[in-house]
Amino acid sequence: MFNKESFSARLLELRNERKVMAKDLAEHLGITKQAMSSLEKGKNIPSVPTLIALADYFEVSLDYLVGRSNDRTLL
């Protein structure tokens, strides 16, 4: 199951670890800065293509990104 709180916290954590600005990540994903902010605040749920793009960008598993696992490793 998708855990919105875990997702938003992990997204913010990953972005901060990489020192990526929200506007730059939003541009990479093809979404607005406001949409990026809503994802990080847990107000919106990302589309499947956006989830995949985020996992690829941060090189983490989808399960980690959505809070189903604490293992970041890609299989």
Biopython code that builds the backbone (N, CA, C, O; Angstrom):
import numpy as np
from Bio.PDB.StructureBuilder import StructureBuilder

atoms = [
    (1, "MET", "N", (0.835, -1.183, 0.000)),
    (1, "MET", "CA", (0.000, 0.000, 0.000)),
    (1, "MET", "C", (0.882, 1.249, 0.000)),
    (1, "MET", "O", (1.957, 1.264, 0.600)),
    (2, "PHE", "N", (0.421, 2.270, -0.667)),
    (2, "PHE", "CA", (1.130, 3.546, -0.754)),
    (2, "PHE", "C", (1.008, 4.280, 0.579)),
    (2, "PHE", "O", (-0.095, 4.474, 1.090)),
    (3, "ASN", "N", (2.142, 4.684, 1.133)),
    (3, "ASN", "CA", (2.167, 5.430, 2.391)),
    (3, "ASN", "C", (2.547, 6.876, 2.069)),
    (3, "ASN", "O", (3.718, 7.199, 1.871)),
    (4, "LYS", "N", (1.529, 7.736, 2.022)),
    (4, "LYS", "CA", (1.741, 9.121, 1.605)),
    (4, "LYS", "C", (2.722, 9.855, 2.504)),
    (4, "LYS", "O", (3.540, 10.636, 2.019)),
    (5, "GLU", "N", (2.650, 9.614, 3.803)),
    (5, "GLU", "CA", (3.557, 10.291, 4.741)),
    (5, "GLU", "C", (5.002, 9.859, 4.529)),
    (5, "GLU", "O", (5.909, 10.691, 4.514)),
    (6, "SER", "N", (5.212, 8.558, 4.366)),
    (6, "SER", "CA", (6.567, 8.055, 4.112)),
    (6, "SER", "C", (7.087, 8.573, 2.785)),
    (6, "SER", "O", (8.242, 8.985, 2.681)),
    (7, "PHE", "N", (6.227, 8.552, 1.766)),
    (7, "PHE", "CA", (6.647, 9.037, 0.455)),
    (7, "PHE", "C", (7.092, 10.492, 0.525)),
    (7, "PHE", "O", (8.173, 10.831, 0.045)),
    (8, "SER", "N", (6.280, 11.347, 1.110)),
    (8, "SER", "CA", (6.625, 12.771, 1.131)),
    (8, "SER", "C", (7.901, 13.015, 1.946)),
    (8, "SER", "O", (8.732, 13.836, 1.556)),
    (9, "ALA", "N", (8.061, 12.316, 3.065)),
    (9, "ALA", "CA", (9.270, 12.472, 3.884)),
    (9, "ALA", "C", (10.504, 11.978, 3.135)),
    (9, "ALA", "O", (11.557, 12.614, 3.180)),
    (10, "ARG", "N", (10.374, 10.846, 2.448)),
    (10, "ARG", "CA", (11.520, 10.289, 1.726)),
    (10, "ARG", "C", (11.880, 11.142, 0.514)),
    (10, "ARG", "O", (13.057, 11.310, 0.197)),
    (11, "LEU", "N", (10.880, 11.672, -0.153)),
    (11, "LEU", "CA", (11.143, 12.542, -1.285)),
    (11, "LEU", "C", (11.940, 13.766, -0.842)),
    (11, "LEU", "O", (12.934, 14.129, -1.472)),
    (12, "LEU", "N", (11.507, 14.387, 0.223)),
    (12, "LEU", "CA", (12.215, 15.562, 0.742)),
    (12, "LEU", "C", (13.628, 15.188, 1.206)),
    (12, "LEU", "O", (14.586, 15.917, 0.947)),
    (13, "GLU", "N", (13.744, 14.061, 1.884)),
    (13, "GLU", "CA", (15.054, 13.598, 2.358)),
    (13, "GLU", "C", (16.010, 13.342, 1.193)),
    (13, "GLU", "O", (17.164, 13.768, 1.227)),
    (14, "LEU", "N", (15.530, 12.653, 0.174)),
    (14, "LEU", "CA", (16.372, 12.351, -0.983)),
    (14, "LEU", "C", (16.777, 13.631, -1.713)),
    (14, "LEU", "O", (17.924, 13.774, -2.137)),
    (15, "ARG", "N", (15.844, 14.544, -1.855)),
    (15, "ARG", "CA", (16.153, 15.800, -2.537)),
    (15, "ARG", "C", (17.196, 16.593, -1.764)),
    (15, "ARG", "O", (18.117, 17.157, -2.354)),
    (16, "ASN", "N", (17.050, 16.636, -0.447)),
    (16, "ASN", "CA", (18.020, 17.357, 0.383)),
    (16, "ASN", "C", (19.391, 16.684, 0.376)),
    (16, "ASN", "O", (20.415, 17.366, 0.355)),
    (17, "GLU", "N", (19.418, 15.349, 0.393)),
    (17, "GLU", "CA", (20.692, 14.623, 0.327)),
    (17, "GLU", "C", (21.463, 14.951, -0.940)),
    (17, "GLU", "O", (22.686, 15.088, -0.916)),
    (18, "ARG", "N", (20.751, 15.073, -2.031)),
    (18, "ARG", "CA", (21.374, 15.370, -3.319)),
    (18, "ARG", "C", (21.581, 16.868, -3.542)),
    (18, "ARG", "O", (22.201, 17.288, -4.518)),
    (19, "LYS", "N", (21.044, 17.662, -2.610)),
    (19, "LYS", "CA", (21.141, 19.124, -2.716)),
    (19, "LYS", "C", (20.539, 19.627, -4.028)),
    (19, "LYS", "O", (21.119, 20.460, -4.725)),
    (20, "VAL", "N", (19.357, 19.092, -4.338)),
    (20, "VAL", "CA", (18.629, 19.470, -5.546)),
    (20, "VAL", "C", (17.510, 20.422, -5.144)),
    (20, "VAL", "O", (16.761, 20.153, -4.205)),
    (21, "MET", "N", (17.404, 21.519, -5.851)),
    (21, "MET", "CA", (16.331, 22.472, -5.573)),
    (21, "MET", "C", (15.016, 21.920, -6.110)),
    (21, "MET", "O", (14.988, 21.241, -7.136)),
    (22, "ALA", "N", (13.930, 22.218, -5.407)),
    (22, "ALA", "CA", (12.607, 21.718, -5.793)),
    (22, "ALA", "C", (12.259, 22.119, -7.223)),
    (22, "ALA", "O", (11.719, 21.313, -7.981)),
    (23, "LYS", "N", (12.567, 23.356, -7.593)),
    (23, "LYS", "CA", (12.228, 23.811, -8.945)),
    (23, "LYS", "C", (13.002, 23.032, -10.003)),
    (23, "LYS", "O", (12.476, 22.771, -11.085)),
    (24, "ASP", "N", (14.243, 22.659, -9.703)),
    (24, "ASP", "CA", (15.043, 21.893, -10.657)),
    (24, "ASP", "C", (14.519, 20.465, -10.813)),
    (24, "ASP", "O", (14.471, 19.930, -11.921)),
    (25, "LEU", "N", (14.131, 19.860, -9.701)),
    (25, "LEU", "CA", (13.567, 18.509, -9.768)),
    (25, "LEU", "C", (12.222, 18.543, -10.485)),
    (25, "LEU", "O", (11.928, 17.668, -11.300)),
    (26, "ALA", "N", (11.412, 19.542, -10.188)),
    (26, "ALA", "CA", (10.117, 19.681, -10.859)),
    (26, "ALA", "C", (10.304, 19.802, -12.368)),
    (26, "ALA", "O", (9.577, 19.185, -13.146)),
    (27, "GLU", "N", (11.278, 20.599, -12.767)),
    (27, "GLU", "CA", (11.560, 20.770, -14.197)),
    (27, "GLU", "C", (11.990, 19.446, -14.820)),
    (27, "GLU", "O", (11.549, 19.103, -15.917)),
    (28, "HIS", "N", (12.840, 18.708, -14.132)),
    (28, "HIS", "CA", (13.297, 17.403, -14.626)),
    (28, "HIS", "C", (12.112, 16.447, -14.815)),
    (28, "HIS", "O", (12.072, 15.672, -15.770)),
    (29, "LEU", "N", (11.155, 16.516, -13.891)),
    (29, "LEU", "CA", (9.994, 15.625, -13.928)),
    (29, "LEU", "C", (8.902, 16.106, -14.876)),
    (29, "LEU", "O", (7.993, 15.352, -15.221)),
    (30, "GLY", "N", (8.997, 17.365, -15.293)),
    (30, "GLY", "CA", (7.959, 17.922, -16.156)),
    (30, "GLY", "C", (6.701, 18.306, -15.408)),
    (30, "GLY", "O", (5.601, 18.263, -15.959)),
    (31, "ILE", "N", (6.869, 18.689, -14.126)),
    (31, "ILE", "CA", (5.731, 19.141, -13.324)),
    (31, "ILE", "C", (6.033, 20.551, -12.810)),
    (31, "ILE", "O", (7.169, 21.020, -12.891)),
    (32, "THR", "N", (5.019, 21.213, -12.288)),
    (32, "THR", "CA", (5.218, 22.561, -11.768)),
    (32, "THR", "C", (5.881, 22.513, -10.394)),
    (32, "THR", "O", (5.872, 21.488, -9.714)),
    (33, "LYS", "N", (6.447, 23.635, -10.013)),
    (33, "LYS", "CA", (7.046, 23.738, -8.679)),
    (33, "LYS", "C", (5.961, 23.547, -7.612)),
    (33, "LYS", "O", (6.215, 22.959, -6.561)),
    (34, "GLN", "N", (4.759, 24.045, -7.890)),
    (34, "GLN", "CA", (3.646, 23.885, -6.950)),
    (34, "GLN", "C", (3.268, 22.411, -6.794)),
    (34, "GLN", "O", (2.969, 21.957, -5.689)),
    (35, "ALA", "N", (3.281, 21.672, -7.894)),
    (35, "ALA", "CA", (2.982, 20.235, -7.828)),
    (35, "ALA", "C", (4.057, 19.514, -7.020)),
    (35, "ALA", "O", (3.755, 18.609, -6.242)),
    (36, "MET", "N", (5.315, 19.919, -7.209)),
    (36, "MET", "CA", (6.420, 19.329, -6.444)),
    (36, "MET", "C", (6.228, 19.594, -4.962)),
    (36, "MET", "O", (6.410, 18.696, -4.140)),
    (37, "SER", "N", (5.866, 20.811, -4.618)),
    (37, "SER", "CA", (5.626, 21.176, -3.228)),
    (37, "SER", "C", (4.484, 20.351, -2.630)),
    (37, "SER", "O", (4.565, 19.908, -1.484)),
    (38, "SER", "N", (3.431, 20.150, -3.406)),
    (38, "SER", "CA", (2.295, 19.352, -2.929)),
    (38, "SER", "C", (2.691, 17.906, -2.668)),
    (38, "SER", "O", (2.197, 17.286, -1.727)),
    (39, "LEU", "N", (3.586, 17.365, -3.501)),
    (39, "LEU", "CA", (4.067, 16.004, -3.283)),
    (39, "LEU", "C", (4.869, 15.925, -1.990)),
    (39, "LEU", "O", (4.707, 14.988, -1.208)),
    (40, "GLU", "N", (5.733, 16.908, -1.769)),
    (40, "GLU", "CA", (6.581, 16.895, -0.566)),
    (40, "GLU", "C", (5.784, 17.158, 0.704)),
    (40, "GLU", "O", (6.199, 16.743, 1.787)),
    (41, "LYS", "N", (4.666, 17.830, 0.593)),
    (41, "LYS", "CA", (3.819, 18.107, 1.757)),
    (41, "LYS", "C", (2.770, 17.024, 1.978)),
    (41, "LYS", "O", (2.000, 17.091, 2.936)),
    (42, "GLY", "N", (2.736, 16.029, 1.100)),
    (42, "GLY", "CA", (1.777, 14.942, 1.242)),
    (42, "GLY", "C", (0.370, 15.316, 0.851)),
    (42, "GLY", "O", (-0.582, 14.645, 1.249)),
    (43, "LYS", "N", (0.218, 16.377, 0.077)),
    (43, "LYS", "CA", (-1.112, 16.822, -0.344)),
    (43, "LYS", "C", (-1.602, 16.086, -1.580)),
    (43, "LYS", "O", (-2.808, 15.934, -1.776)),
    (44, "ASN", "N", (-0.682, 15.631, -2.409)),
    (44, "ASN", "CA", (-1.030, 14.917, -3.639)),
    (44, "ASN", "C", (-0.269, 13.604, -3.721)),
    (44, "ASN", "O", (0.791, 13.436, -3.117)),
    (45, "ILE", "N", (-0.832, 12.689, -4.477)),
    (45, "ILE", "CA", (-0.197, 11.398, -4.749)),
    (45, "ILE", "C", (0.346, 11.460, -6.182)),
    (45, "ILE", "O", (-0.378, 11.859, -7.094)),
    (46, "PRO", "N", (1.598, 11.073, -6.389)),
    (46, "PRO", "CA", (2.170, 11.155, -7.736)),
    (46, "PRO", "C", (1.599, 10.095, -8.664)),
    (46, "PRO", "O", (1.126, 9.046, -8.227)),
    (47, "SER", "N", (1.655, 10.395, -9.959)),
    (47, "SER", "CA", (1.269, 9.404, -10.963)),
    (47, "SER", "C", (2.339, 8.312, -11.013)),
    (47, "SER", "O", (3.450, 8.497, -10.517)),
    (48, "VAL", "N", (1.998, 7.196, -11.604)),
    (48, "VAL", "CA", (2.961, 6.104, -11.738)),
    (48, "VAL", "C", (4.185, 6.551, -12.548)),
    (48, "VAL", "O", (5.308, 6.260, -12.137)),
    (49, "PRO", "N", (4.013, 7.245, -13.682)),
    (49, "PRO", "CA", (5.212, 7.701, -14.400)),
    (49, "PRO", "C", (6.092, 8.628, -13.561)),
    (49, "PRO", "O", (7.317, 8.577, -13.672)),
    (50, "THR", "N", (5.493, 9.468, -12.731)),
    (50, "THR", "CA", (6.271, 10.353, -11.869)),
    (50, "THR", "C", (7.007, 9.553, -10.807)),
    (50, "THR", "O", (8.170, 9.837, -10.520)),
    (51, "LEU", "N", (6.351, 8.554, -10.217)),
    (51, "LEU", "CA", (7.019, 7.685, -9.238)),
    (51, "LEU", "C", (8.234, 6.998, -9.849)),
    (51, "LEU", "O", (9.302, 6.949, -9.241)),
    (52, "ILE", "N", (8.062, 6.474, -11.047)),
    (52, "ILE", "CA", (9.165, 5.784, -11.716)),
    (52, "ILE", "C", (10.297, 6.759, -12.004)),
    (52, "ILE", "O", (11.468, 6.437, -11.801)),
    (53, "ALA", "N", (9.949, 7.947, -12.476)),
    (53, "ALA", "CA", (10.971, 8.953, -12.774)),
    (53, "ALA", "C", (11.733, 9.349, -11.512)),
    (53, "ALA", "O", (12.949, 9.534, -11.560)),
    (54, "LEU", "N", (11.035, 9.482, -10.386)),
    (54, "LEU", "CA", (11.692, 9.823, -9.120)),
    (54, "LEU", "C", (12.626, 8.703, -8.663)),
    (54, "LEU", "O", (13.763, 8.959, -8.264)),
    (55, "ALA", "N", (12.142, 7.468, -8.724)),
    (55, "ALA", "CA", (12.976, 6.332, -8.314)),
    (55, "ALA", "C", (14.226, 6.245, -9.187)),
    (55, "ALA", "O", (15.324, 5.996, -8.689)),
    (56, "ASP", "N", (14.051, 6.451, -10.483)),
    (56, "ASP", "CA", (15.212, 6.426, -11.394)),
    (56, "ASP", "C", (16.163, 7.572, -11.088)),
    (56, "ASP", "O", (17.377, 7.374, -11.045)),
    (57, "TYR", "N", (15.632, 8.751, -10.880)),
    (57, "TYR", "CA", (16.459, 9.934, -10.620)),
    (57, "TYR", "C", (17.312, 9.752, -9.369)),
    (57, "TYR", "O", (18.507, 10.050, -9.369)),
    (58, "PHE", "N", (16.680, 9.257, -8.302)),
    (58, "PHE", "CA", (17.383, 9.097, -7.025)),
    (58, "PHE", "C", (18.049, 7.729, -6.873)),
    (58, "PHE", "O", (18.712, 7.464, -5.871)),
    (59, "GLU", "N", (17.869, 6.867, -7.870)),
    (59, "GLU", "CA", (18.460, 5.531, -7.867)),
    (59, "GLU", "C", (18.083, 4.733, -6.626)),
    (59, "GLU", "O", (18.929, 4.149, -5.949)),
    (60, "VAL", "N", (16.771, 4.730, -6.352)),
    (60, "VAL", "CA", (16.221, 3.948, -5.242)),
    (60, "VAL", "C", (15.088, 3.083, -5.779)),
    (60, "VAL", "O", (14.571, 3.321, -6.870)),
    (61, "SER", "N", (14.714, 2.086, -5.002)),
    (61, "SER", "CA", (13.610, 1.224, -5.416)),
    (61, "SER", "C", (12.276, 1.944, -5.228)),
    (61, "SER", "O", (12.151, 2.837, -4.389)),
    (62, "LEU", "N", (11.295, 1.547, -6.011)),
    (62, "LEU", "CA", (9.944, 2.092, -5.843)),
    (62, "LEU", "C", (9.402, 1.751, -4.455)),
    (62, "LEU", "O", (8.741, 2.572, -3.820)),
    (63, "ASP", "N", (9.687, 0.536, -3.992)),
    (63, "ASP", "CA", (9.214, 0.137, -2.663)),
    (63, "ASP", "C", (9.760, 1.059, -1.581)),
    (63, "ASP", "O", (9.036, 1.424, -0.655)),
    (64, "TYR", "N", (11.020, 1.436, -1.688)),
    (64, "TYR", "CA", (11.593, 2.368, -0.719)),
    (64, "TYR", "C", (10.900, 3.723, -0.824)),
    (64, "TYR", "O", (10.521, 4.313, 0.188)),
    (65, "LEU", "N", (10.739, 4.202, -2.027)),
    (65, "LEU", "CA", (10.166, 5.531, -2.233)),
    (65, "LEU", "C", (8.757, 5.654, -1.671)),
    (65, "LEU", "O", (8.398, 6.702, -1.133)),
    (66, "VAL", "N", (7.958, 4.604, -1.787)),
    (66, "VAL", "CA", (6.574, 4.683, -1.318)),
    (66, "VAL", "C", (6.373, 4.155, 0.098)),
    (66, "VAL", "O", (5.240, 4.063, 0.571)),
    (67, "GLY", "N", (7.456, 3.809, 0.774)),
    (67, "GLY", "CA", (7.355, 3.404, 2.174)),
    (67, "GLY", "C", (7.070, 1.948, 2.419)),
    (67, "GLY", "O", (6.703, 1.575, 3.533)),
    (68, "ARG", "N", (7.229, 1.101, 1.401)),
    (68, "ARG", "CA", (6.989, -0.335, 1.576)),
    (68, "ARG", "C", (8.224, -1.086, 2.032)),
    (68, "ARG", "O", (8.140, -2.252, 2.417)),
    (69, "SER", "N", (9.372, -0.422, 1.990)),
    (69, "SER", "CA", (10.631, -1.049, 2.377)),
    (69, "SER", "C", (11.579, 0.025, 2.886)),
    (69, "SER", "O", (11.478, 1.190, 2.498)),
    (70, "ASN", "N", (12.489, -0.368, 3.745)),
    (70, "ASN", "CA", (13.530, 0.540, 4.198)),
    (70, "ASN", "C", (14.830, 0.327, 3.441)),
    (70, "ASN", "O", (15.842, 0.959, 3.746)),
    (71, "ASP", "N", (14.805, -0.562, 2.454)),
    (71, "ASP", "CA", (15.980, -0.874, 1.645)),
    (71, "ASP", "C", (15.933, -0.047, 0.362)),
    (71, "ASP", "O", (15.022, -0.202, -0.451)),
    (72, "ARG", "N", (16.911, 0.822, 0.188)),
    (72, "ARG", "CA", (16.960, 1.674, -1.003)),
    (72, "ARG", "C", (17.434, 0.942, -2.241)),
    (72, "ARG", "O", (17.267, 1.439, -3.355)),
    (73, "THR", "N", (18.019, -0.227, -2.064)),
    (73, "THR", "CA", (18.693, -0.943, -3.139)),
    (73, "THR", "C", (17.764, -1.279, -4.304)),
    (73, "THR", "O", (16.634, -1.731, -4.121)),
    (74, "LEU", "N", (18.279, -1.043, -5.496)),
    (74, "LEU", "CA", (17.583, -1.462, -6.706)),
    (74, "LEU", "C", (17.903, -2.918, -6.964)),
    (74, "LEU", "O", (19.032, -3.358, -6.745)),
    (75, "LEU", "N", (16.934, -3.658, -7.421)),
    (75, "LEU", "CA", (17.173, -5.068, -7.737)),
    (75, "LEU", "C", (17.699, -5.238, -9.119)),
    (75, "LEU", "O", (17.956, -6.363, -9.548)),
]
sb = StructureBuilder()
sb.init_structure("model")
sb.init_model(0)
sb.init_chain("A")
sb.init_seg("    ")
for serial, (resi, resn, name, xyz) in enumerate(atoms, 1):
    if name == "N":
        sb.init_residue(resn, " ", resi, " ")
    sb.init_atom(name, np.array(xyz, "f"), 0.0, 1.0, " ", f" {name:<3s}", serial, name[0])
structure = sb.get_structure()
